[in-house]
């Protein structure tokens, strides 16, 4: 009996992925545990292993296909002793056997509006007259954003369902009537929309630009940032930390690092960065101020028992936030080595989902670029994120005298639903005490 191989869910939130590469071909024999394909999500490239033993009878989704939905059929396996040709023809009809259409390169004339995900089966929606209108979730969302009544849109999809193209055509042609006023909330304002692609292109001379299609990572970053700024009430707190004592302690620890032998010769067992000390200080500050170590949910406040600190890492085309779990309990050398390992694997898209999903807070450091201060966007479900600027020599007043000190500006962004201004100030004060008295992080 043929065995269907479907697109796996590589993380709890994954809905679709790109089938980057097949490592087997039709006719190859596979055994449980054999790596058969590479799947790209928005953050990582992961290997897919065979679960059953048999012969690859048919590859349904070719390599390079984008937007393959979870549980869609990607290949058919023939069991031991079964005819591969017969198995290929007997693929189960209930599976989504047709491969997703690969992304078409954008043209310079008019880019298509990127879709967050493939259209799902239609769900009925009642019209103003009480009749049911069948439309895909994407079509319903587009109609809602455009203020259109779906019952006035003629569907061109299977069984007359309304799809994205129908809504776009109705919107441009003015065919669909506005949704009845009595159906909408009296005080509801029309959703704020950005400029359309057509409007943007009209501002530039044709041929003076190149359109580079968005990859999955950039689409995900854009969607999450819009969600974060639209749904999380941000509140910002900034203060300066003197880091002379921290720099001196860092040098002392690095100078005392033992030497280990590697393929490249003898190297220090660890080399602390300022960011490693910032991670540790943020984790310990959250433990010292437990009411700030939280995540907001509608059902109640999640109070975390440990401080899991995400660290923003720049990678080609975007960024990712690997997480140092239980950073409050780890030594500085352990944090340093773990951070270096995860940053390297992040740039190669080799992180596992559990290594970058979740966390209780985050740190974003742009000091290495000379940025003095900035405000970072919170990454839900976090309630806080710390933006770290460059350490630089500044004039400070001490006991009525002007002196020179190394100063670093930090800005704490908080989710005001979970962390109020006074609580955020308490957390930032705890962080400042640890940074300015770094020996406390060694106890």
Secondary structure as UniProt FT lines:
FT   STRAND          3..6
FT   TURN            12..13
FT   STRAND          16..22
FT   TURN            26..27
FT   STRAND          29..30
FT   TURN            32..33
FT   STRAND          35..40
FT   STRAND          45..49
FT   STRAND          54..59
FT   TURN            63..64
FT   STRAND          65..69
FT   TURN            70..71
FT   STRAND          73..78
FT   TURN            80..81
FT   HELIX           84..89
FT   TURN            93..94
FT   STRAND          123..126
FT   TURN            128..129
FT   STRAND          132..135
FT   HELIX           137..146
FT   HELIX           150..152
FT   HELIX           158..160
FT   HELIX           164..173
FT   HELIX           181..183
FT   TURN            186..187
FT   HELIX           197..201
FT   TURN            202..203
FT   TURN            206..207
FT   HELIX           216..231
FT   STRAND          234..242
FT   HELIX           244..255
FT   STRAND          259..262
FT   TURN            263..264
FT   STRAND          265..268
FT   HELIX           274..288
FT   HELIX           290..292
FT   STRAND          294..295
FT   TURN            298..299
FT   STRAND          302..303
FT   STRAND          309..315
FT   TURN            316..317
FT   STRAND          318..324
FT   TURN            325..326
FT   HELIX           327..329
FT   HELIX           332..347
FT   TURN            348..349
FT   HELIX           353..355
FT   STRAND          361..365
FT   HELIX           367..369
FT   TURN            380..381
FT   STRAND          384..398
FT   TURN            399..400
FT   STRAND          401..415
FT   TURN            416..418
FT   HELIX           421..436
FT   HELIX           438..441
//
